Amino acid sequence: MNTRLIRVGNSQGIVLPKKLLQQYHLTGEVDLQPTPEGLLITPVVKPRRQGWDERFQHALAQGQAPEGELLEGFADDFEDTEWQW
């Protein structure tokens, strides 16, 4: 597959066809690695919940109660008005 370099500001870029983006799961951030054969483009996969424990511990150290924030927005009478038994 051939494509052309296009001007993007002071740089240049390429447009990847939608089918390739879907096939190789390329969304958002990608990693570029130069290889002897050319340029390797791979998706950046960040572990889910990365950094959550550190943020939780920091919130606890500041005296916050994060578990209370999880229920924010629910009315006190939620169970009485919303649930059908």
Helices and strands as residue ranges (DSSP letters): E 6-8, E 11-13, H 18-23, E 30-35, E 38-43, H 52-61, H 66-70, H 78-82
